[in-house]
Amino acid sequence: MRSYINEEKSQAYMCKNNMTLKEKLHRTLGHINFNNLEKMCKNEVLDGLPKEIESEYLKCATCIENKMHNLPFHNNRRRAEDILEIVHTDLNGPHQTTGYEGEKYFLTFIDDYSKLTKVYCIQTKTEVFDCLVQYVNEIQNLTGKMIKELRCDNGKEYINSRVFQFAKEKGIIIKPCPPYVHELNGTAERYNRSLMDMGRCLLSEAKIHQRFWPEIIKAAAYLKNRTLTNTIEQKTPYEIFFKQKPSVKNLRMYGSKVFVRIPEEKRRSKWDKKAEIGILLGYTDTGYRVLMNNRVIIARHCDIIEEDVNLCGFEDEERQSNYDEEKEIEKQTIRDTTKNQNEENLLQTNDNEEEDDEVEIKVKRSGRKIKAPLRFDEEFGYYCINVNYCDAMIPQNFQEAITSSESLQWKEAMNREMDSLIKNNTWTLVNNPVKDKKVIDVKWIYKKKSNNSDWAGDTQDRKSTTGFVIRLFGNTILWKSKKQNSVTKSSTFAEYVALSEAVTEINFLICLVNEMFIKTIKIYEDNSGVVAIAKYGNFTKNSKHIEVHYHFIHENVKSGKIEVVKIDSENNIADLFTKALGNIKFIKLRNLLNVKN
């Protein structure tokens, strides 16, 4: 599956080796204003903050790039004198990039007195009412107080009968601003812009795909609730609202590398690794929100490494350049596959010697030619004899496949493969996750096979496997999987031997079947040659070697006891008993056999 996490490292705007404490705190707290950061340290508004930091004037390139905006719109209005006296709300969206769970909007509720903010990420505007009900109930349970006044814009998500009825029941005054006068809802509008500014900074730091913007917005709101604002001095929104000073101990630089412990229940053995690597996306009351394997999880037992925040989960440019060179080499068509294994080993040894800086004396290699032991030739020769030979040349790339003499067959095979991939939702089509970065590509690999029968499947004695299943009224009453007693000279002979054993078993059951008024028993066979011999006795020069005692099959067909019917190999249930199958085909045939988990 395609990964949404960019797997390349990128350059940082501030060099981590020369990073000052002031710069680190600035980035850890979501790129807050430097003046507010100095005030926070001076007044100790967070437990764990240093009392003094550098006073030098700094500018952050990330902030400049992501926080540029127009001049503010000033408006004189009444301020709240207590929490929940006035609450501002606004809906931001729709966003061009859909969230990882289908979100297109985010909804904010801002307490005017404390500036404490609650964010909801939603898919449609119709969810605004449900979020409003949830917010009002949560706030009432936490504080025992009810919202007195709700200020919003003139959108239909607020101005409707459901919202008015709910506000009437709760005693909430709805104050919408006039149409197209968004400045009167300036608190919510400005706060949403601040969230977006901080969110862009966090996104730039973490180097993750934009589809995870809901997590970024929630993390930005979490950090802003724990940092000073320009309208309130000395205290954070969290402290004003909850009458309790928040702690900085759980905060980490956004996008840091996170090692999450794997529960013992999910580890297959004691030798499996105990942690997986993810990226820090946000915070919860009891842990962290981590992006891992394209999923967002909540982790409690984890170890966060924040020294290389700009590099977490990404490869450096040197490794990327090497990767590009390797891809170019892979694209070349390699014809000579008979390279001496010993020569390859010698080349690998030379590479290892060059990488070892401690070795100063170069050892001269003997000029004597190295030969493999004779037993190697005997073993390789034995396996080569047993390999099914394919006369035609196998294409090495797409161009060779479509220009070969068998281009029609290759095109048909490729179309079937593409249909299978689309049917099983093998990939997820996305835009390029990060600019100037490469997406993992795919390539065609071409192979040929003569048939899917288990002819000479045992590499030791070259015997085939007989497999059949007998069903009555859709239920399995007898099955068999057994290695054949003799070596057969062709796949048709092997199939014919298997068919004769099936007919033998059927003759044993023929009396029972006659009592059920079933005159002719159908046998499904996927080998056309076997069907022709059984039905018509068509013996060719290639089938004359079949022993006489197997030809009683043709007699049973002529007498009407059995009927041999051609069936497609994809639907031949007997394949379950003759060979190892892929997962998809195995499940399909198992279901046809009426065997359940």
N, C-alpha and C positions, 0 to 999 in steps of 0.2 A: 504494500500500500504506500502511496506517496506520502512523504512526511511534510507537515506544514512548518516544521521548525527549520530555520535556515541553518545549514550545517557548515557555514564558513565563518571565520572570525573576521572582524573588521576593525579598522583603526578607531581609536578613541579620540575625542576632542581634547581631553586633558590627560596627560601622561600619568599613569598610575604610580610610576616610580617616584615622581616628584609631587605627588598629590599631598596637599596640606590638610590639616584636620578640618579647616573651615570648608574646603572644597568637598571633602568626603561627607560632612554633615549636610551640606547643601544638596548633594545628590541623594543621600539617604532619605532625606525628608521631602523628596519629590521636587527638587529644584525650587525651594522657597526663596523669598526675597532675602538678600544678604543682611539687610538692616533688621528684619524680623528675627533672623537667626542670631544675630548678636544680642538682641534684646532677650531672646529665650535663654541664652547661656548666662547672661548677666543676672536675670531674675530667677533662674533655675525653675522654669515652668515645667520641665520634664525631669523625672528621676533618671540619673545617669548621665546627664549632659555636663560637659566641662564648664567650669565657672568662667573661664577666659579662653578666647580663641584669637587668632590673628586679626588685627584691625586693618590690614592692608586692603586697598580697594581692588576688587576682583570683578571680572566680567566672564560670564559663562556663554560660550558659543552656542550650546544647546538651547539655552534660554532665549538668546537673541533670535535664533532661527525659528523657534516654535512659539514665541510669545508676542510677536509683532502685532499691533492692533491700532485702531483709530483712537482719536482723543475721546475721553469719556463724556457721557451725556449727564449733566447735573440736574437733579430734581429735588426740590424741597418737599418732604413728606413727613408724616408722623412716624416716630420710632416707637417700638414696643418697649415697655418697662418691665416685662416679666416673660418668662419662657411660655411659648404656645399662645401668647396674646395675638401675634400675627405670624402666619405661616405663608411663605411664598412657594409657588409651584410653577413648573414649566416643563413642556415636552420638547425634547431636542431630537430632530430627525425629519424625514427618514435618512439614514446613512447609506451612502452608495455601497459600502462593503457590509454585507450581511454578517451578523455575528455567528459564532460557531454553533449556536443553538437556534439560529433563525432570527435573532434579534435585529430590529431595524431602528428602534428608538430607545432613548433612556429618559426616565422621568425623575425629576428632583423635587424634594420637599425641603425647604430651608426655613429654620426657625429664625425669625427676625431679631430676637434679643440675643441669642447665643451664637447664631450662625451655624448651628449643628445641622448637618445635611444627611438626608437619606436618599439613596439612589435605587431605582428599579429599572432593569433592562427588559424591554417588552418587544413583542413581535408586531402588534397592531395597536391602533389607537383605542380600540374597544376595550383593551385591558386597563386603561387608565382608571376607570371606576373601581375595578377590583383592587388595584394598588392603593387607591385613596382609602377604601374601606379598611384594608390591611394596615395602612400607616396609622389611621386614626385609632384603631383598636390597640395596636402595639404601643403607641404613645400613651394612651389612657392607662394601660396596664402598668407601664413603667413608672409613670409620674402621678397617676391618680387625677390628672387634670385633662380638660377637654380643650381642643382648639377653639378659639373665639372667632378669629377672622381668617379667611383663606383668600389670598390674592392670586389671581391667575390672568391669563390673557383671554381673548374672546373666541378661543377655539371651540369647536363643537364637542370635543372630548370632555370639556368642562361645562359648557352651556347646554345642558340637556335635562330632561325631567328626572332621570335616575339620580344624577348628582344633586339636583335641587331637593328631591324628596329625602335623600339621605342627610343632607345638611339641615333640613328642617327637623328631622327626627333627633339629630345630635345637637341642635342649637348652634350651628356654625353659620356665620355670615359669609356669603360668597360675594367678593368684590372683584368682578372682572374689569380689566382696563378697556377703553374704547377700541374699536377696530383700527388696526394699522398704527396704533400708538404703543409700540412695544416698550418705549422708554419708561412708561408708567409701571411696567412690570420689570423694572431695571434690576432689582436685586436678584431675581431668579435668572434673568438673561445674562447678567454679568457673572453670576456664579457658574452658570453652564459654560461660559467662555473660559473661565478660570480652570474648570475641570478639563476642558478640551486642551488648553495650553499645557497643563501638567500631564495630561494623557499623552500628548505628542512627545513630550520629553521622555516619559517612561517608555513609550514605544521605541523611540530612537535609542534609548539605552539598552533595552532588552533584545532588540533585533528579532522580533517575532512577527508572525503574519498579522495583518490588520484585522483578520476575522476574529481575533481575540480581544477586540476593543471593549466588550462588556466587562471583562476582568480588569482591564486597564482603568476604566472609568470608576469601577468600585474601589480599586486600590487608591486612585487619586482622591476620592471622597474620604476614604479611611484616613489618609495622611492629612488632608486639609482639616479634618475634625480635630487633629492633634497638633496643629501648628497655629501660630498667631495670624490674625487677619489685620487688615489696615484700619478697620472700623472699631476694633476692640483692643484695648491695651492690657498687657500684663498676663492675660489668661487665654487659654485655648477654648474653642467652642465646647469641647468635651468636658472640661473642668467647669465651665459656667453652667452647662446643662445638668450634669450629673453630680456636681459638687464634689468632685474627686479628681485629683491630678493624674493624668495618664502617664504611662511609662514608655520609655524609648527602648527598653531592653529587648523587645521582640522584633524591632524594626531592623531590616537589612536592606542593602542596596538592591534596587529593583532589577530583576533579570539575573540575579546571582545564580550560580550553579548550586543545585540542591540534590543531595544524596538521600533518597527516601528508602527507608527500611522495608524490605519485602517480608510480609507475614509468613510465618512458618507454614501455614496452611497452603500457601501458594507456591512454596518451593518444592520441587519434585524430588530433590535429594539433598542430603547434607552437604554435598559438594557444590551446590549451586551458589551463585553470588547472593549476598545478603542485602544488597542495596542497588537501586537503579538511579540513573541521573535524570534530573528534570530542571526546569527553570522556574524561578520564583515569580508568581503572578499576582499574589495578593495575600490578605491576612484574614483570619477568623478569630473568634474568641479563644479557641483552644489550639490553634495550629496555623498552618499556612496553606495557601492555594497554589498548587504546583502543576505546571504543564509538563506532562510526561506521556510519551507515546501518543501524541495528538489528542490526549484526554486531559481534562482538568480534574484533579483529585484534591482532597483535603488530607494533608499529612501532619501527623503529630510527632512521630519518631523520625527525625531527619537531621542532617548535618548540612549547614549552609556555608559555602565557600564564596566569600565576596571580594577576595583580593583581585580576581581577574574577571570582574563583572562584565567588562566589555568583550571578553573573549569566551564566555561560558557557552559551551555547546557549538562553537564555531572553529573551523580550521584556519590557520594563518595563511598568508599569501604565498609563502614558500611551499607549503604542502599543496595549496591549490594549483600552483604552477606545475608541480610534479604530477599532480592528478591529471592536468590537461595534457601533459606529454604522454602519460600512460594511455589516455583515451585515443590520442592520435595513433599510437602504436597498435592499439586494439582494432582500429578501423582498417588497417592494412590487411590485404588478403594473404594469408600464410598458406603456401602450398606444401612445403617440405615439412613433413611431420615425422621423418625417420631420423631425427637428430639423435646422436649417441647419448645415452643416459649418463655415461661416465664423463663425457665432455661437458655436459650441463653441470654435473656436480663439481667439476674443476673450476668452472666459471663462478659458481656460487662461492667456492672457497676463496677465490681471489677477491671477490667483493667483500667478504667478511674481513680479509686481511687488510684491505684498504681502509675499512671503517675503524679498525683498532688503532688508535693514536699511539698506544704504548709500544707497539712493535716497530723497531727501528731497523732491524737487520732483515733483509729480504732473503728468503731461502730459495735457492735455485731448484727448480723442479727437474726431475730426471727426464731425459729425452726418450726413454724407452716407451714404446706404445703399450698402453694398458688394454688387456683383453678380458672380456667377461668370461666366467667359468662356463664350461660346456653344458653344465646342468641348466643354465639359463636358457640356452638355445632349445634344449629338450622341452622345458616347461612352456616356453613361449610358443614353440611349434605345436605342442599339444593343444593349447588354447586356440591358436590360429586355425587349426583344422576344424575345431568345433564351432567356429564363427560362421553364421549364415552370410554368404557372400552376396554382395549387391553389385550387379554388373554396371548399372548406370552411375554416372558421376553425380555426387551429391553437391548441390549448390552451396557456396560459401557465403553468399550475400543475396540481397533482393534482386539486384540486376541480373545475376546469373540465373536465378530461378525463372524470371519472366522472359528470358531470351533463350532458354534451353528448349530442347525438343519436347520436353514434358511440361511446357509452361501452363497448359490448360489444367493439368492435374495439380500443379503447385498452386495456381490461383484458386482452384476449388478448395484445396486444403487450407490456404490462408484465410479464405472467406469463412470456412467453418470455424477456424480458430478465433477469428474476430467476433463472430456471432456468439461463441461460447463465452468470451471475455465480457461482452456487453450484457449477456443474459445473467451472468453471475456477479455483476457490479464489481469487477476486479479492480478498477481504478476510480479515482475521484478527480474530475477535471477542474483545475484551479488556474487562476492567473499566476504569473511568475511571482513567488512569495516576496522576493526582495529584488530591487533593481540591480542590474549588472551582475546577477547571480544566475547560475545554470540550474536547470531542472533535470532530474534524472531521466535519461531517455531509455528507450527499449530497442531491441533488435531482433531480427528473425533468426532462428536456428533451425536448420533443415535436416531431417532424418528420414530414412526409408526403412520399411519393414515389409517382409513378404506376406505375412498373415499373422493373425493373433492366436493361432492354435498352439497347443502345448506339444509340438512335435519335437522329440529328442530333448525335452526340457531338462533332464537330469544330466549334468555335465560329466558325471562319473561313468555311468553305464549307457548313456544316450537313449534311455527308454522314455516313452511318453506316458502321460497320465490319462486314465479314463475317468470321466465324470458324467453322471447323469442324474436326473431327478424325475420321479414319477408322481404325477398329481392326479387327483380324482375330485371333480366338482370344485376345483380351485384350491384344494387342500393337498399338502404334500403327504404322501403315504410311504414313499421309499426314496432313498438317495444313496449315492455311492461315489467314492473318490478313491481310486486305487491305481498304483503304477502297473503298467502292462507287463506281461510276462516275457515278451520278446521285443527285440529292436525292429522297428518298422522303417522301410526305405523311403517313405514319403508321408506328407501330412494327410493325404487322402487315405492311405493305408491305416494310419493311426486313428483317424476318425471312423473308418469302417470297422476296425476292431472294437472301438468303444460302442458303436452302434450295435454290433453283434451281442455284446454283453447286455446292453439294454433290452434287446429283443428276447434274450434268454430269460431275463427277469420278468418280462411281460408275459411270456408263455406260461410262467409259473403262476401268474395272477389271472390268467385268461378265464379260468373257471368262475372265479368270483365276479369278473366283469360280465360274463355271459348271463349270470343270474340277475344282473342289473340292466339287462336288455341293451347293452352296449356292444355292437357287433364289430366295429372297426376302431382301433386305437391309433391315434395320431402321434407320430414321433417327429419332433421339430429338430432339424439339422441345419447347421449354417455352412456346410461344405457342399458346393454345387456338384462336385465330382462324385461324392458319396451318394447324393440324392439320385443322380443319373444311373449309377451302378445298381442301387437298390430297386429303382423303379423299372428300368429297362434292360438291366444286365449288360450295359455298354462296357465291354471289356476292351481296353486299348492296350497298346504295347507297354504303356506305363503302368497298367494295372494288372498285367498277367501274373505278376509275382504274388498276388494275394492268394493265400492258401484256400483250398477248396472248402474246408469246413466252415469258413466264414460266409459262404454264399447261400447258406440257408435263409439269410435275410431276404433275398430276392424271392424265394419260395413263399415266405410269409406274406410278402407284399402281393404276390399273384393270387394267393388264397383269400385275400381280403381281411386277414387278421390285423394287419397293421397298415398304416399309410405314412410314408416318409414325406414331410412337408418342409420346404426351404424356409428358413427364418433368418432375419438379419442378425449379424453377430452382436449388435448392440443390445438386442433383446433376448439373447440366448442365456437362460438362467443357468444352464450347465457350466458356463464359464466360471461360476463361483467355486466349482469343485476341481478345476484343472489348473488354475494359474492365479498368481497374485494380481489383484486389480487395484486401480486407483480409487480414491475415496468416493468420488462422485458416482462412478460406475458401480462400485460395490454396494453403495446405499440403494441405487436404482434397482439392481437385481435382487437385493435382499427384500425390498418392498414388493417386487413381483413374486417373490417366494412366500409372501405373507408372513414373514418373520419380523417381529417387532422387538424393540428394546425391552 
